[in-house]
Amino acid sequence: MRFKKIQWNKLLPGLLLVFLVAYILSPQLKGWMIAGLMKVGFFKPDVPEVRANGQYKPAPNIQLQDIDHNVIYLENEKGKVVFINFWATWCPPCLAELPSINALYEKEKNNPNIAFVTIDIDSDLPKTTKFMQLKDYHFPVYSAVGAGQLYNDGIPTTLVVNKRGEIVFSHFNRANYNSDQFAAFLEKLAQQP
């Protein structure tokens, strides 16, 4: 039996079409592609200089609720640096950056001066908890009341609030937060009074 030689000029357009359709229809595939670009150095957040006294906007006192219906307020975290991320399980850029957020959380989780607040904007914590277990993510996730004004541009949106309760970092869209530079930024903020 003879095999015909593969004619790439006929096969390639079909493969590209299948990939394009899958890319458009699958948030997971799109997230995987973005995550790959992050790993090679794209989508790094612009980390600002830490200033002792700046003109920063105060963070609103949003109400957070965990899967067990425990309620906390962002204001209760004053005295800590708070990394806040707004995301959803259906959002490809969110899915792409979650591994970097989890890695940053694992690096900083034992620092008593740094807190992590990730907010599922759909407020479907049972679904989100299953997703996090499947992906082996360990950072805390909450639903929020009164937080919509913080992600007006869309998701993912990431904020960092200093110990005085001021927003010192705001980034809309995907980013790789698992970098020495970003961890040093959080740690330097945590050392400030």
Residue frames as a rotation matrix with the C-alpha (Angstrom) as fourth column:
MET 1
0.581 0.814 0.000 0.00
0.814 -0.581 0.000 0.00
0.000 0.000 -1.000 0.00
ARG 2
-0.497 -0.733 0.465 1.34
0.741 -0.637 -0.212 3.41
0.452 0.239 0.859 -0.97
PHE 3
0.174 0.477 -0.861 0.77
0.795 -0.584 -0.163 6.52
-0.581 -0.657 -0.481 1.06
LYS 4
0.523 0.042 0.852 0.23
0.644 -0.674 -0.362 9.77
0.559 0.738 -0.379 -0.65
LYS 5
-0.637 -0.761 -0.122 2.58
0.710 -0.517 -0.478 12.56
0.300 -0.391 0.870 0.23
ILE 6
0.171 0.691 -0.703 0.91
0.855 -0.459 -0.242 15.13
-0.489 -0.559 -0.669 2.49
GLN 7
-0.237 -0.151 0.960 0.22
0.720 -0.690 0.069 18.32
0.652 0.708 0.273 0.61
TRP 8
-0.499 -0.071 -0.863 0.70
0.807 -0.400 -0.434 20.98
-0.314 -0.914 0.257 3.26
ASN 9
-0.991 0.121 -0.063 -0.60
-0.135 -0.925 0.356 23.75
-0.016 0.362 0.932 1.04
LYS 10
-0.295 0.938 -0.183 -4.01
-0.175 0.136 0.975 22.03
0.939 0.320 0.124 1.09
LEU 11
0.061 0.280 -0.958 -3.94
0.772 0.595 0.223 20.82
0.633 -0.753 -0.180 4.70
LEU 12
-0.763 -0.530 -0.370 -2.62
0.639 -0.534 -0.554 23.93
0.096 -0.659 0.746 6.44
PRO 13
-0.741 0.529 0.414 -5.56
-0.408 -0.844 0.348 26.28
0.534 0.089 0.841 5.69
GLY 14
0.235 0.857 -0.459 -7.97
-0.051 0.483 0.874 23.69
0.971 -0.182 0.157 7.10
LEU 15
-0.050 -0.347 -0.936 -5.91
0.903 0.385 -0.192 23.25
0.428 -0.855 0.294 10.25
LEU 16
-0.947 -0.311 0.076 -5.67
0.265 -0.894 -0.361 27.01
0.180 -0.322 0.930 10.70
LEU 17
-0.352 0.902 0.249 -9.45
-0.457 -0.398 0.795 27.34
0.817 0.166 0.552 10.31
VAL 18
0.365 0.444 -0.818 -10.07
0.438 0.694 0.572 24.63
0.822 -0.567 0.059 12.93
PHE 19
-0.449 -0.613 -0.650 -7.62
0.875 -0.155 -0.459 26.34
0.181 -0.775 0.606 15.32
LEU 20
-0.912 0.111 0.394 -9.21
-0.089 -0.993 0.073 29.76
0.400 0.031 0.916 14.74
VAL 21
0.067 0.997 -0.040 -12.72
-0.284 0.057 0.957 28.46
0.956 -0.052 0.287 15.43
ALA 22
0.298 -0.023 -0.954 -11.52
0.758 0.613 0.222 26.66
0.580 -0.790 0.200 18.57
TYR 23
-0.742 -0.648 -0.173 -9.68
0.636 -0.598 -0.488 29.80
0.213 -0.472 0.856 19.70
ILE 24
-0.667 0.558 0.493 -12.81
-0.372 -0.823 0.429 31.93
0.645 0.103 0.757 19.28
LEU 25
0.292 0.933 -0.212 -15.15
-0.334 0.307 0.891 29.46
0.896 -0.189 0.401 20.99
SER 26
0.510 -0.140 -0.849 -12.95
0.644 0.716 0.269 28.20
0.570 -0.684 0.455 23.83
PRO 27
0.820 -0.220 0.528 -12.00
-0.448 -0.821 0.354 30.50
0.356 -0.527 -0.772 26.73
GLN 28
0.766 -0.551 0.331 -9.67
0.023 0.538 0.843 27.77
-0.642 -0.638 0.425 28.00
LEU 29
0.385 -0.631 0.673 -7.72
0.921 0.314 -0.233 27.63
-0.064 0.709 0.702 24.72
LYS 30
0.550 -0.139 0.824 -7.53
0.212 -0.930 -0.299 31.42
0.808 0.339 -0.482 24.56
GLY 31
0.887 -0.205 0.414 -6.38
-0.462 -0.344 0.818 31.53
-0.025 -0.916 -0.400 28.20
TRP 32
0.653 -0.660 0.372 -3.77
0.470 0.738 0.484 28.87
-0.594 -0.142 0.792 27.51
MET 33
0.371 -0.495 0.785 -2.39
0.819 -0.224 -0.528 30.87
0.438 0.839 0.322 24.57
ILE 34
0.664 -0.089 0.742 -2.22
-0.236 -0.967 0.095 34.09
0.709 -0.238 -0.663 26.62
ALA 35
0.891 -0.339 0.303 -0.54
-0.234 0.229 0.945 32.21
-0.390 -0.912 0.124 29.51
GLY 36
0.512 -0.722 0.466 2.07
0.829 0.557 -0.046 30.93
-0.226 0.410 0.884 27.06
LEU 37
0.354 -0.349 0.868 2.81
0.429 -0.764 -0.482 34.48
0.831 0.543 -0.121 25.95
MET 38
0.861 -0.019 0.509 3.12
-0.429 -0.565 0.705 35.51
0.274 -0.825 -0.494 29.60
LYS 39
0.816 -0.545 0.191 5.70
0.280 0.663 0.694 32.82
-0.505 -0.513 0.694 30.23
VAL 40
0.175 -0.787 0.592 7.93
0.980 0.083 -0.180 34.18
0.092 0.611 0.786 27.48
GLY 41
-0.649 -0.601 -0.466 7.81
0.712 -0.696 -0.094 37.71
-0.268 -0.392 0.880 28.87
PHE 42
-0.593 0.512 0.621 4.74
0.182 -0.666 0.723 39.43
0.784 0.542 0.302 27.50
PHE 43
0.353 0.921 0.164 2.12
0.115 -0.217 0.969 41.18
0.929 -0.323 -0.183 29.66
LYS 44
-0.419 -0.517 -0.746 4.32
0.856 0.049 -0.514 42.35
0.302 -0.855 0.422 32.52
PRO 45
0.705 0.703 -0.092 2.61
0.689 -0.650 0.319 44.95
0.164 -0.289 -0.943 34.72
ASP 46
-0.029 -0.662 0.749 4.24
0.138 -0.744 -0.653 48.35
0.990 0.085 0.113 35.09
VAL 47
0.314 0.062 -0.947 5.34
0.918 0.234 0.320 48.30
0.242 -0.970 0.016 38.71
PRO 48
0.687 -0.022 0.726 5.41
0.008 -0.999 -0.038 51.81
0.726 0.032 -0.687 40.19
GLU 49
-0.541 -0.839 0.066 8.02
0.078 -0.127 -0.989 53.18
0.838 -0.529 0.134 42.56
VAL 50
0.259 0.562 -0.785 7.05
0.885 0.189 0.427 52.90
0.388 -0.805 -0.449 46.20
ARG 51
-0.386 -0.297 0.873 6.67
0.005 -0.947 -0.320 56.37
0.923 -0.119 0.367 47.68
ALA 52
-0.831 0.028 -0.555 6.33
0.552 0.163 -0.818 57.09
0.067 -0.986 -0.151 51.38
ASN 53
-0.261 0.753 -0.604 3.88
0.246 -0.553 -0.796 59.94
-0.934 -0.356 -0.041 50.87
GLY 54
-0.952 0.004 0.307 1.92
0.304 -0.118 0.945 60.10
0.040 0.993 0.111 47.67
GLN 55
-0.500 0.849 -0.171 -1.40
-0.770 -0.526 -0.362 61.44
-0.397 -0.049 0.917 46.52
TYR 56
-0.973 0.149 -0.179 -3.36
0.057 0.897 0.438 58.23
0.226 0.416 -0.881 46.32
LYS 57
-0.186 0.980 0.066 -7.07
-0.681 -0.176 0.711 57.55
0.709 0.087 0.700 46.10
PRO 58
-0.547 0.030 0.836 -8.55
-0.738 0.453 -0.499 55.82
-0.394 -0.891 -0.226 49.17
ALA 59
-0.892 0.260 -0.370 -9.92
0.016 0.837 0.547 52.34
0.452 0.482 -0.750 48.60
PRO 60
-0.058 0.936 0.348 -13.67
-0.779 -0.261 0.570 52.03
0.624 -0.238 0.744 49.21
ASN 61
-0.646 -0.101 0.757 -14.81
-0.674 0.541 -0.503 49.88
-0.358 -0.835 -0.417 52.08
ILE 62
-0.159 0.583 -0.797 -16.19
-0.757 0.445 0.477 46.96
0.633 0.680 0.371 50.09
GLN 63
0.228 0.353 0.908 -17.98
-0.835 0.551 -0.004 44.06
-0.502 -0.756 0.420 51.74
LEU 64
-0.442 -0.463 -0.768 -16.51
-0.760 0.649 0.046 40.63
0.477 0.604 -0.638 51.04
GLN 65
0.453 0.584 0.673 -18.09
-0.813 0.580 0.043 37.24
-0.365 -0.567 0.738 51.61
ASP 66
-0.671 -0.732 -0.114 -16.37
-0.728 0.623 0.287 33.86
-0.139 0.276 -0.951 51.50
ILE 67
-0.551 0.424 -0.719 -17.81
-0.281 0.716 0.639 30.44
0.785 0.554 -0.276 50.59
ASP 68
-0.592 0.293 -0.751 -18.87
0.736 0.575 -0.357 29.90
0.327 -0.764 -0.556 54.23
HIS 69
0.362 0.793 0.490 -20.81
0.589 -0.602 0.539 33.21
0.723 0.093 -0.685 54.21
ASN 70
0.122 -0.420 -0.899 -18.32
0.874 -0.384 0.297 34.90
-0.470 -0.823 0.320 56.54
VAL 71
0.766 0.206 0.609 -18.38
0.494 -0.795 -0.352 38.65
0.412 0.570 -0.711 55.91
ILE 72
-0.050 -0.767 -0.640 -15.36
0.830 -0.389 0.401 40.90
-0.556 -0.511 0.656 56.16
TYR 73
0.953 0.291 -0.090 -14.78
0.211 -0.844 -0.493 44.46
-0.219 0.451 -0.865 55.07
LEU 74
0.436 -0.825 0.359 -11.78
0.590 -0.040 -0.807 45.72
0.680 0.564 0.469 53.14
GLU 75
0.428 -0.223 0.876 -11.34
-0.501 -0.865 0.024 48.37
0.752 -0.449 -0.482 55.82
ASN 76
0.941 -0.045 0.334 -10.57
-0.269 0.500 0.823 45.56
-0.204 -0.865 0.459 58.29
GLU 77
0.647 -0.730 0.220 -7.38
0.761 0.601 -0.245 44.89
0.046 0.326 0.944 56.31
LYS 78
0.751 -0.419 0.510 -5.90
-0.299 -0.905 -0.303 48.34
0.589 0.075 -0.805 57.03
GLY 79
0.458 -0.693 0.556 -2.38
-0.738 0.052 0.673 47.87
-0.495 -0.719 -0.488 58.30
LYS 80
-0.008 -0.423 0.906 -1.74
0.348 0.848 0.399 45.26
-0.938 0.318 0.140 55.59
VAL 81
-0.647 -0.147 -0.748 -0.88
-0.671 -0.354 0.651 45.53
-0.361 0.923 0.130 51.92
VAL 82
0.061 0.766 0.641 -3.84
-0.044 0.643 -0.764 44.04
-0.997 0.018 0.073 50.02
PHE 83
-0.939 -0.256 -0.231 -3.52
-0.270 0.128 0.954 42.49
-0.215 0.958 -0.189 46.56
ILE 84
-0.043 0.990 0.138 -7.01
-0.195 0.127 -0.973 42.56
-0.980 -0.069 0.187 44.99
ASN 85
-0.958 -0.206 -0.198 -7.95
-0.234 0.164 0.958 40.86
-0.164 0.965 -0.205 41.73
PHE 86
0.056 0.998 -0.027 -11.37
-0.593 0.012 -0.805 40.86
-0.803 0.061 0.593 40.02
TRP 87
-0.840 -0.386 -0.382 -11.92
-0.539 0.510 0.670 37.87
-0.064 0.768 -0.637 37.73
ALA 88
0.344 0.917 0.201 -14.36
-0.813 0.398 -0.425 35.26
-0.470 -0.018 0.883 36.40
THR 89
-0.129 -0.385 0.914 -14.07
-0.026 0.923 0.385 31.64
-0.991 0.026 -0.129 35.29
TRP 90
0.578 0.437 0.689 -15.36
0.651 0.262 -0.713 32.48
-0.492 0.861 -0.133 31.78
CYS 91
0.906 -0.243 -0.345 -12.78
-0.332 -0.916 -0.226 35.24
-0.261 0.320 -0.911 31.14
PRO 92
0.791 -0.612 0.003 -9.78
0.484 0.622 -0.616 34.10
0.375 0.489 0.788 29.01
PRO 93
0.075 -0.830 0.553 -7.36
-0.186 -0.557 -0.810 36.84
0.980 -0.042 -0.196 30.19
CYS 94
0.409 0.133 0.903 -8.36
-0.905 -0.068 0.420 36.03
0.117 -0.989 0.093 33.79
LEU 95
0.986 -0.001 0.166 -7.69
-0.020 0.992 0.126 32.34
-0.165 -0.128 0.978 33.25
ALA 96
0.556 -0.825 0.101 -4.30
0.334 0.110 -0.936 33.22
0.761 0.554 0.337 31.78
GLU 97
-0.090 -0.661 0.745 -3.14
-0.462 -0.635 -0.619 35.27
0.882 -0.400 -0.248 34.76
LEU 98
0.780 0.495 0.384 -4.50
-0.552 0.254 0.794 33.06
0.295 -0.831 0.471 37.58
PRO 99
0.697 -0.577 -0.425 -1.44
0.603 0.793 -0.088 30.74
0.388 -0.195 0.901 37.62
SER 100
-0.298 -0.850 0.435 0.81
0.378 -0.524 -0.763 33.77
0.876 -0.063 0.478 38.18
ILE 101
0.109 0.415 0.903 -1.46
-0.709 -0.604 0.363 35.06
0.696 -0.680 0.228 40.96
ASN 102
0.958 0.243 -0.151 -1.42
-0.094 0.765 0.638 31.65
0.271 -0.597 0.755 42.62
ALA 103
0.286 -0.932 -0.221 2.40
0.753 0.361 -0.551 31.52
0.593 -0.009 0.805 42.41
LEU 104
-0.374 -0.362 0.854 2.66
-0.152 -0.884 -0.442 35.03
0.915 -0.295 0.276 43.91
TYR 105
0.550 0.659 0.512 0.24
-0.663 -0.028 0.748 34.01
0.508 -0.751 0.422 46.66
GLU 106
0.849 -0.261 -0.459 2.34
0.388 0.899 0.206 30.92
0.359 -0.353 0.864 47.45
LYS 107
-0.170 -0.967 0.189 5.45
0.572 -0.253 -0.780 33.14
0.803 -0.025 0.596 47.76
GLU 108
-0.661 -0.124 0.740 3.80
-0.240 -0.899 -0.365 35.74
0.711 -0.419 0.565 50.00
LYS 109
0.261 0.934 -0.243 1.11
0.007 0.250 0.968 33.85
0.965 -0.255 0.059 51.93
ASN 110
0.284 -0.203 -0.937 3.20
0.900 0.393 0.188 33.65
0.330 -0.897 0.295 55.11
ASN 111
-0.804 -0.494 0.330 3.90
0.381 -0.855 -0.352 37.39
0.456 -0.157 0.876 55.18
PRO 112
-0.288 0.752 -0.593 1.58
0.921 0.047 -0.388 38.72
-0.264 -0.658 -0.706 57.92
ASN 113
-0.377 0.078 -0.923 1.65
0.055 -0.993 -0.106 42.20
-0.925 -0.091 0.370 56.32
ILE 114
-0.800 0.127 -0.587 0.27
-0.600 -0.181 0.779 41.09
-0.007 0.975 0.221 52.93
ALA 115
-0.255 0.800 0.543 -3.29
-0.065 0.546 -0.835 39.90
-0.965 -0.249 -0.088 52.26
PHE 116
-0.999 0.004 -0.051 -4.79
-0.050 0.139 0.989 38.49
0.011 0.990 -0.139 49.07
VAL 117
-0.181 0.983 -0.011 -8.38
-0.093 -0.028 -0.995 39.18
-0.979 -0.179 0.097 48.04
THR 118
-0.999 -0.006 -0.049 -9.55
-0.050 0.100 0.994 37.70
-0.001 0.995 -0.100 44.76
ILE 119
-0.396 0.913 -0.098 -13.11
-0.374 -0.258 -0.891 38.47
-0.838 -0.316 0.444 43.81
ASP 120
-0.756 0.314 0.574 -15.33
0.624 0.608 0.490 36.32
-0.195 0.729 -0.656 41.61
ILE 121
-0.901 0.379 -0.210 -17.46
-0.400 -0.914 0.066 38.97
-0.166 0.144 0.976 39.90
ASP 122
-0.420 0.783 -0.458 -20.18
-0.255 0.383 0.888 36.41
0.871 0.489 0.039 39.18
SER 123
-0.376 0.191 0.907 -20.52
-0.926 -0.123 -0.358 35.75
0.043 -0.974 0.223 42.94
ASP 124
0.732 0.525 -0.435 -20.94
-0.522 0.842 0.139 32.03
0.439 0.125 0.890 42.23
LEU 125
0.019 -0.839 0.544 -18.57
-1.000 -0.007 0.025 30.80
-0.017 -0.545 -0.839 44.94
PRO 126
0.423 0.096 0.901 -19.57
-0.268 0.963 0.023 27.10
-0.866 -0.251 0.433 44.81
LYS 127
0.967 -0.075 0.242 -18.73
0.253 0.315 -0.915 27.02
-0.008 0.946 0.324 41.07
THR 128
0.575 -0.792 0.205 -15.56
-0.589 -0.575 -0.568 29.03
0.568 0.207 -0.797 41.62
THR 129
0.222 -0.471 0.854 -14.45
-0.856 0.324 0.402 26.78
-0.466 -0.821 -0.331 44.48
LYS 130
0.710 0.076 0.700 -14.81
0.163 0.949 -0.268 23.70
-0.685 0.305 0.661 42.26
PHE 131
0.907 -0.392 0.153 -12.82
0.057 -0.247 -0.967 25.47
0.417 0.886 -0.202 39.53
MET 132
0.380 -0.798 0.468 -10.06
-0.873 -0.476 -0.103 26.37
0.305 -0.369 -0.878 42.00
GLN 133
0.349 -0.206 0.914 -9.87
-0.497 0.786 0.368 22.81
-0.794 -0.583 0.172 43.32
LEU 134
0.893 0.035 0.450 -9.62
0.335 0.617 -0.712 21.49
-0.302 0.786 0.539 39.77
LYS 135
0.712 -0.625 0.320 -6.78
-0.003 -0.459 -0.889 23.92
0.702 0.632 -0.328 38.99
ASP 136
0.324 -0.553 -0.767 -5.12
0.915 0.391 0.105 23.46
0.241 -0.736 0.633 42.41
TYR 137
-0.234 -0.290 0.928 -5.25
0.070 -0.957 -0.281 27.18
0.970 0.000 0.244 43.22
HIS 138
-0.210 0.036 -0.977 -4.97
0.914 0.361 -0.184 28.12
0.346 -0.932 -0.109 46.88
PHE 139
-0.961 -0.159 0.228 -5.52
0.089 -0.953 -0.289 31.88
0.263 -0.257 0.930 47.07
PRO 140
-0.562 0.793 -0.234 -8.66
0.459 0.064 -0.886 33.08
-0.688 -0.605 -0.400 48.87
VAL 141
-0.835 0.382 0.397 -11.70
0.268 -0.349 0.898 33.99
0.482 0.856 0.189 46.78
TYR 142
-0.648 0.623 -0.438 -14.69
0.309 -0.310 -0.899 36.11
-0.696 -0.718 0.008 47.75
SER 143
0.013 0.661 0.750 -17.83
0.896 -0.342 0.285 37.63
0.445 0.668 -0.597 46.35
ALA 144
-0.839 -0.402 -0.367 -18.15
0.521 -0.787 -0.329 41.38
-0.156 -0.468 0.870 46.88
VAL 145
0.411 0.909 0.061 -20.79
0.911 -0.408 -0.056 44.01
-0.025 0.079 -0.997 47.45
GLY 146
0.907 0.042 -0.419 -20.08
0.093 -0.990 0.102 47.57
-0.411 -0.131 -0.902 46.36
ALA 147
-0.005 -0.998 0.059 -16.98
0.215 0.056 0.975 46.80
-0.977 0.017 0.215 44.31
GLY 148
0.507 0.299 0.808 -18.25
0.790 0.213 -0.575 47.45
-0.344 0.930 -0.128 40.77
GLN 149
0.986 -0.128 -0.110 -16.71
-0.156 -0.941 -0.300 50.91
-0.065 0.313 -0.947 40.57
LEU 150
0.290 -0.944 0.159 -13.26
-0.470 0.004 0.882 49.34
-0.834 -0.330 -0.443 41.03
TYR 151
-0.575 -0.501 0.647 -13.37
0.312 0.596 0.740 47.38
-0.756 0.627 -0.187 37.77
ASN 152
0.331 0.747 -0.576 -15.28
-0.213 -0.536 -0.817 49.76
-0.919 0.393 -0.018 35.49
ASP 153
-0.135 -0.474 -0.870 -12.89
-0.945 -0.204 0.258 49.07
-0.299 0.857 -0.420 32.61
GLY 154
0.579 0.353 -0.735 -13.54
-0.576 0.815 -0.062 45.34
0.577 0.459 0.675 32.75
ILE 155
0.643 -0.370 0.671 -11.79
-0.450 0.527 0.721 42.26
-0.620 -0.765 0.172 34.01
PRO 156
0.321 -0.203 -0.925 -9.28
0.918 0.308 0.251 41.17
0.233 -0.930 0.286 34.96
THR 157
0.460 -0.231 0.858 -8.54
-0.231 -0.964 -0.136 44.21
0.858 -0.135 -0.496 37.10
THR 158
0.216 -0.492 -0.843 -5.86
0.872 0.486 -0.060 44.15
0.439 -0.722 0.535 39.78
LEU 159
0.612 -0.031 0.791 -5.37
-0.285 -0.941 0.183 46.66
0.738 -0.337 -0.584 42.57
VAL 160
-0.206 -0.605 -0.769 -2.84
0.779 0.375 -0.503 46.97
0.593 -0.703 0.394 45.37
VAL 161
0.722 0.474 0.504 -3.89
-0.007 -0.724 0.690 48.83
0.692 -0.502 -0.519 48.48
ASN 162
-0.373 -0.923 0.098 -1.21
-0.075 -0.075 -0.994 50.07
0.925 -0.378 -0.041 50.88
LYS 163
-0.609 0.049 -0.792 -1.31
0.725 0.439 -0.531 49.82
0.322 -0.897 -0.303 54.67
ARG 164
-0.890 0.283 -0.358 -3.08
-0.044 -0.834 -0.550 53.18
-0.454 -0.474 0.754 54.91
GLY 165
-0.071 0.928 0.365 -5.95
0.527 0.346 -0.776 51.95
-0.847 0.137 -0.514 52.73
GLU 166
0.242 0.072 -0.968 -4.91
-0.592 -0.779 -0.206 53.80
-0.769 0.622 -0.146 49.56
ILE 167
0.847 0.065 0.527 -4.87
0.351 0.676 -0.648 52.35
-0.398 0.734 0.550 46.04
VAL 168
0.229 -0.870 -0.436 -1.22
-0.429 -0.492 0.757 52.49
-0.874 0.014 -0.486 44.94
PHE 169
-0.889 -0.453 -0.063 -1.45
-0.270 0.409 0.872 50.18
-0.369 0.792 -0.486 41.92
SER 170
0.243 0.962 0.128 -4.22
-0.291 0.198 -0.936 49.61
-0.925 0.190 0.328 39.40
HIS 171
-0.803 -0.507 -0.314 -3.97
-0.469 0.211 0.857 47.46
-0.368 0.836 -0.407 36.28
PHE 172
0.399 0.916 0.045 -6.68
-0.579 0.289 -0.763 46.49
-0.711 0.278 0.645 33.83
ASN 173
0.667 -0.022 -0.745 -6.19
-0.640 0.496 -0.587 43.42
0.383 0.868 0.317 31.64
ARG 174
0.919 -0.265 -0.290 -3.98
0.320 0.933 0.163 40.38
0.228 -0.243 0.943 31.89
ALA 175
0.394 -0.864 0.313 -0.57
-0.789 -0.492 -0.368 40.45
0.472 -0.102 -0.876 33.53
ASN 176
0.337 -0.418 -0.844 2.06
0.388 0.878 -0.279 38.11
0.858 -0.234 0.458 34.89
TYR 177
0.688 0.001 0.725 2.34
-0.562 -0.632 0.534 38.88
0.459 -0.775 -0.434 38.62
ASN 178
0.915 -0.400 0.057 4.76
0.285 0.739 0.611 36.05
-0.287 -0.543 0.789 39.33
SER 179
0.430 -0.824 0.368 7.92
0.321 -0.242 -0.916 38.12
0.844 0.512 0.161 39.07
ASP 180
-0.185 -0.606 -0.773 10.63
0.974 -0.009 -0.226 39.07
0.130 -0.795 0.592 41.52
GLN 181
-0.875 -0.154 0.459 9.95
0.190 -0.981 0.032 42.72
0.446 0.115 0.888 40.70
PHE 182
-0.014 0.951 0.309 6.26
-0.294 -0.299 0.908 42.53
0.956 -0.078 0.284 41.64
ALA 183
0.501 0.122 -0.857 6.95
0.668 0.575 0.472 40.49
0.550 -0.809 0.207 44.80
ALA 184
-0.547 -0.773 -0.321 9.58
0.823 -0.426 -0.376 43.08
0.154 -0.470 0.869 45.82
PHE 185
-0.606 0.430 0.669 7.01
-0.135 -0.885 0.446 45.83
0.784 0.180 0.594 45.23
LEU 186
0.500 0.845 -0.192 4.56
0.004 0.220 0.976 44.16
0.866 -0.488 0.106 47.64
GLU 187
0.317 -0.450 -0.835 7.29
0.896 0.432 0.107 43.46
0.312 -0.781 0.540 50.19
LYS 188
-0.760 -0.602 0.243 8.57
0.519 -0.789 -0.329 47.03
0.390 -0.124 0.912 50.09
LEU 189
-0.185 0.799 0.572 5.04
-0.353 -0.598 0.720 48.33
0.917 -0.069 0.393 50.65
ALA 190
0.625 0.462 -0.629 4.66
0.316 0.587 0.745 45.87
0.713 -0.665 0.221 53.54
GLN 191
-0.179 -0.792 -0.584 7.76
0.943 0.031 -0.331 47.32
0.280 -0.610 0.741 55.23
GLN 192
-0.614 -0.009 0.789 6.35
0.033 -0.999 0.015 50.83
0.789 0.036 0.614 55.25
PRO 193
-0.950 0.285 -0.126 4.58
0.118 -0.045 -0.992 52.13
-0.288 -0.958 0.009 58.34
